[in-house]
Amino acid sequence: MALTELKAGMEHKETLTVEDRLTVRQVVGMFVQETDMPPVLATAYMIGFVEWTCMRLLEPYLEPQHRSLGTQVNLSHSAATPVGMKVTAEVTLESVEGRRLRFGVICRDEVDVICEGKHERFVVDIDRFLSGVAKKQAALEA
């Protein structure tokens, strides 16, 4: 398959079970030793899960040298999901503009809609992208 075969309206969904390592406590714990944050799905991990779900939709359509990278995220996080509960991310490809891809997103746990919004990704040539990253790193070291 090829990038040119991507069409608006394509859908994909993935499900995960919230584990302790995906909680707000774990995210905050990367910055401070002790935290009293609740053991619920962290927004940061929810966003990562949405990105991964979009990547899974795109996987069969990308050439081996291509990767999709997130460029915009506009997602609500309107309900808490405790450890042990399942979350399903459903993404719909809303537009394809060359290498710019826009998705509609909804996430649900086993009780509530927990997330709605939009996500944008851009398809890059990985070698060219990494070359730009290396130049940036070299500029820092100079």
C-alpha positions in Angstrom: 0.0 0.0 0.0 1.0 3.6 -0.4 0.4 7.0 1.2 -1.7 7.9 -1.8 -4.2 5.3 -0.8 -5.1 7.1 2.4 -8.6 8.5 2.3 -10.7 10.7 4.6 -13.1 8.5 6.6 -10.7 5.7 7.4 -11.0 4.6 11.0 -9.0 2.6 13.5 -9.3 1.8 17.2 -7.0 0.3 19.8 -7.7 -0.7 23.4 -5.4 -0.8 26.5 -5.8 -1.6 30.1 -4.7 1.2 32.5 -1.7 0.0 34.5 0.0 1.8 37.4 2.9 2.8 35.0 0.4 4.9 33.0 -0.9 7.0 35.9 -0.6 10.6 36.9 1.5 9.5 39.9 4.1 8.0 37.5 4.3 11.1 35.3 4.6 13.5 38.3 7.1 11.0 39.9 9.5 11.7 37.1 9.8 15.3 38.4 9.5 15.0 42.2 10.3 12.2 44.7 6.9 12.0 46.4 3.5 12.8 45.1 -0.1 12.5 46.3 -1.5 12.5 42.8 -4.3 10.0 42.1 -3.8 6.6 40.4 -5.7 7.4 37.2 -4.7 7.5 33.6 -2.3 10.4 32.9 -3.2 12.9 30.2 0.4 12.5 28.8 -0.1 8.8 28.4 -3.6 9.2 26.9 -2.1 11.5 24.3 0.6 9.0 23.6 -2.0 6.3 23.2 -4.0 8.5 20.7 -0.8 9.1 18.7 0.0 5.3 18.7 -3.5 4.5 17.5 -3.1 7.0 14.6 0.3 5.4 13.8 -1.3 2.0 13.7 -3.9 3.2 11.1 -1.1 4.6 9.0 1.4 1.7 9.3 0.3 -0.2 6.2 0.4 2.9 4.0 3.8 4.2 4.8 6.9 3.3 2.8 9.8 1.8 4.8 11.7 5.2 4.9 8.6 7.1 6.2 7.5 7.8 9.7 4.5 9.9 10.9 5.2 12.5 13.6 2.7 14.4 15.7 2.5 18.1 15.0 -0.7 19.2 16.8 -2.8 17.9 19.6 -6.1 19.4 20.7 -7.7 16.9 23.0 -9.9 17.2 26.1 -9.4 14.9 29.0 -12.8 15.1 30.7 -13.1 12.0 32.9 -10.7 10.0 35.1 -9.9 6.3 34.4 -8.7 4.2 37.3 -6.1 1.4 37.1 -7.5 -1.8 35.8 -10.1 -0.2 33.5 -9.9 -0.5 29.7 -9.6 2.5 27.4 -10.4 2.5 23.7 -9.1 5.2 21.4 -11.0 5.6 18.1 -9.5 7.7 15.4 -10.9 8.8 12.1 -8.7 10.2 9.3 -10.5 13.5 8.5 -8.2 14.9 5.9 -5.2 14.1 3.8 -3.3 17.1 2.5 -0.1 15.7 0.9 1.9 14.5 3.9 -0.3 16.4 6.5 -2.9 14.1 8.1 -5.7 15.3 10.4 -7.6 13.0 12.7 -10.8 13.2 14.8 -10.4 11.4 18.1 -12.6 10.0 20.8 -11.5 7.9 23.7 -13.8 5.9 26.0 -13.2 3.9 29.1 -15.7 1.3 30.2 -18.0 3.9 31.7 -17.5 7.3 30.1 -16.2 9.2 27.1 -12.9 10.5 28.5 -11.4 12.4 25.5 -12.5 14.1 22.3 -10.6 16.3 19.9 -8.2 16.6 17.0 -4.7 15.4 16.2 -2.5 16.2 13.3 0.5 14.2 12.0 3.0 14.8 9.3 4.8 12.1 7.2 8.5 12.5 7.0 11.5 10.7 5.4 13.3 9.4 8.4 16.8 9.8 7.1 16.2 13.4 6.1 14.5 14.1 9.5 17.4 12.6 11.4 19.9 14.6 9.4 18.1 17.8 10.5 18.2 16.5 14.1 21.9 15.8 13.8 22.5 19.4 12.5 20.6 20.8 15.4 22.6 18.7 17.9 25.9 19.8 16.2 24.8 23.5 16.5 24.4 22.9 20.3 27.8 21.3 20.6 29.6 24.1 18.5 
